[in-house]
C-alpha cells in the first residue's frame, strides 16, 4: 500500500464561465458543467491515483445519493474507497462552484458528514501499512483531534510511515485548531492565508519557520500564482509557479499535495517533490475541476522540462 488519504470528502458541482447569478428564474447557458471528487482528502486521493499511486481513502460521507456518486467517481479513478464510512443522519459534504471567467471560484458549501469523522473510522494497522498518510482537512474533521488518533499516527511513524498534512478552510478559528496535529506530521503544506492565520506572521517564510518549530520536518507554503516556498531546518527554497493558461483554480492545492507525495514515494527530496507538486497544480489549473487534465505522471513532469 502506498498512500492513505484521511479527512475531508466533498462532491463538487462546477459550472463555467459564470459572470453573475441570473435574477429570478432566468437561465444562462454555460460552456461546461462537471461533477468531481473534491476536498483535501478525496481530491488528493483522485489526483494521487491519476499519478500512478495505490490509494486508500478514509472519511465520512452520507448514506445518500451524493455519497453514492462520490464513491462511484472515486472508484472510477482507481481509489480504494473501502475506508469510507456512511452516516445515516448526515448528508455527504457538497459544494456548488460557479467558476468566473478569470478562474476565480466562489463556493456554496455544506460541511455535512465530514464533521462526524473520528479515529474509529481508521482500520487497525491501516496507517502503519502505508508509505505515506495524508491528513486532508483536519481543521474540519474535529473528531480526529484526539489522543487516540495521535497515538495511531505515532505508531505508524515509528514503522516508517511518512505523514503529510493539508488544510481545507481559510477560517482562522478552524485552522488554528490544526496546530494540535503538527507534532505528529512530517511535512505540512498550507497556503499563505492558512499559515498566517496559524502563526500571526504575514510573510510566508517567517510563518513557515514558526510552524516548523511546532514539529514538522518541512513546511511548504503554496502562494498561488507566486509559486511556493519550501522551508526546512537546512534553509529556504522558493519555487516559481509554472506559466499556464488558468481556467479554474479548484483542486490546485489538492493536486499540489498529490504531486508532492508522489515525489516522496519516488524517493525525491522535499524540494524536488515540491516541484512535482507545482507541476501537478499547474496541470489541474488548465481545466475545470479538481482532476482536470491529470492523466499520468509523465504528463505532469513534462511541464518541468529536462531535470
KOLKOLTI-381284 format. One record per residue (C-alpha): y, x, z. Coordinates in steps of 0.1 Angstrom, whole numbers, plus 5000, padded with zeros to 4 digits. Layout:
<sites>
YXZ
...
</sites>
This chain:
<sites>
500050005000
503450144990
506249925004
506649635027
509849435024
510749235055
513548995061
515748755041
514248555013
516548334992
516248144959
519348184937
520547944910
523148124889
525448004860
527848204838
530548214829
532347974853
536147984854
536547684877
534647394893
535447094870
537146794885
535446464891
532246434872
533246644842
530646874826
531247234814
528847394790
527947754801
526148034783
523348084808
521647944839
518848134858
516748104889
515848424907
514348554939
517148704960
518048814995
517849165009
514049145012
512948914983
515449054958
514549414967
510749324965
511049204930
513149504919
510549734936
507749564917
509649594884
509949974891
506250014895
505649984932
503049794951
504949554973
504149305001
507049085012
507248925047
509648645056
510048285065
510548015039
510447635039
507447425032
509347265003
509747274965
512247554968
509747764987
507047684961
509547804934
510348124953
506648204958
506048144921
508948364909
508048654932
504348634924
505048634887
506848964891
503849114909
504949084945
502249014971
503548704989
500848655014
503248775041
505548475037
505248205064
506147845057
508347635080
508047255080
511247205099
513547425078
514347445041
513947755021
517247955021
519147904988
522347984971
524247844941
526348114924
528948024897
529548364881
533048434869
533748594835
534648924853
531248934871
532548804905
530248584924
531448324949
528548154966
527447824981
524647915006
522147755030
520648005055
517547795061
514247935073
515448295073
516948225108
513448155121
511748485113
510148655142
507848955148
504948715149
505048685111
504149055108
500449105104
498649365126
498749715111
500849605081
503749825088
501750135096
499750095064
502950115043
504650425029
507950255033
509049955053
512349805041
514249585066
516249355043
518849155062
518049195099
521649075105
520448715096
516848745109
517848745145
514248695158
513449055148
515949185173
513049205198
511449495218
508049385204
509249445168
510949765177
507649885192
505949795159
508450005139
508050295163
504250285159
504550275122
506950565121
504550765143
501950735115
504450855088
505950525076
509550565065
511850275075
514950185053
517449905061
520049705042
522149405054
522749065038
526148955052
529649105055
530448885085
531449125114
529848905141
526448935122
526449295110
527349435144
524049295158
522149505133
523149815152
520249755175
517949845146
519450185138
517450395163
514350275145
515550335109
515350655088
517750555060
520450295063
522150155031
525249945040
528149855017
531549975027
532649645044
529449645065
529850005075
533449935085
532549625105
529849805124
532050105133
535750015130
536150305106
537950205074
536850505053
533150545042
532450895054
533750855090
531950525091
528750685079
529050965104
529450715132
526350525120
524450855117
525050915154
523050605162
519750735148
519150735111
518451055091
520750945063
523450675057
524150575021
527250365018
527550174985
531050144971
530749914941
532550054911
533350364930
529650464933
528150564967
528350834993
525250995009
525751135044
523151335063
523351595090
523451855063
526551725046
528251465023
527451394987
529451154965
527850984935
529950814909
528950474895
527450474861
529750314834
528249994821
529449654809
529349444840
528149084836
527148994872
527049194904
524448964920
521549174933
523049514927
522749614963
519049504963
518449694931
520150004946
517749984976
514749944953
515750244932
516450454964
513050364979
511250434946
512750774946
511450834982
508050714972
508050964943
508951244966
512551284957
515151394982
517851154996
520551244971
518351214940
516850884954
520450754957
521050844921
517950644912
519450354933
522750374914
520950364881
518950054892
522149884903
523849964870
520949814851
521049484870
524849464867
524449424829
522749084831
522648764851
520748764884
519149004908
516349124884
518349134852
517249394827
514949564851
511849634830
510449964843
511350294860
511650484827
514350244815
516350284847
516050664847
517150674811
520650584823
520850904843
520151124812
518351454814
517751564850
</sites>
